[in-house]
Amino acid sequence: MKVNSGEFLLRILNGLGYAVAVIISYLVFSILLLQMVPYIGDYISQSPIDVFMIGLAIFAFASGFLRGTIFKYFVDGGRDIFLMGMAVYTVGSGTLSLALQDVYIEVDASIMLTLFLLATIIDLARTALSALSHLAEKEET
């Protein structure tokens, strides 16, 4: 597949647009959250949310850049696997806990984690079927 420089530049700009949208939404979310609940600020800075958002920005860029090719579906599958890994890493033993001044909150998140992993596996299957559909359409033309 031969790509001219104008189409290549358009693909890069498309990918950058998606990545910038992810980064801006993260910044807006963190600014609003820090203003609404200032006590959570230390908890957010210690959590893996930065790694999560950087990973999502990279996958958003790659997905936008590779739009219209079969490689987009590989990137989407990688994003799904990344989301599953981050969810398992974040929840860890199955309980989420948060201490705010004198209040200690602990939630059993194993059922929520199981439902999220099930939904992500379904999305992974949808991505595989979309890739097969893309290949079938390419074969027809």
Long-range contacts (C-beta under 8 A, 24 or more apart in sequence): 1-69, 11-64, 11-65, 11-66, 11-67, 12-65, 14-64, 14-65, 14-67, 15-60, 15-61, 15-62, 15-63, 15-64, 15-65, 15-66, 16-61, 16-64, 17-64, 18-60, 18-61, 18-63, 18-64, 19-57, 19-58, 19-60, 19-61, 19-64, 21-60, 22-53, 22-56, 22-57, 22-60, 23-53, 23-57, 26-53, 39-100, 39-101, 40-98, 40-100, 43-98, 47-90, 48-86, 48-89, 48-90, 51-86, 52-86, 52-90, 55-82, 55-86, 70-131, 70-134, 70-135, 70-138, 73-127, 73-128, 73-130, 73-131, 73-134, 74-131, 76-127, 76-130, 77-124, 77-127, 77-128, 77-131, 80-120, 80-123, 80-124, 80-127, 81-124, 83-120, 84-117, 84-120, 84-121, 87-113, 87-116, 87-117, 87-120, 88-113, 88-117
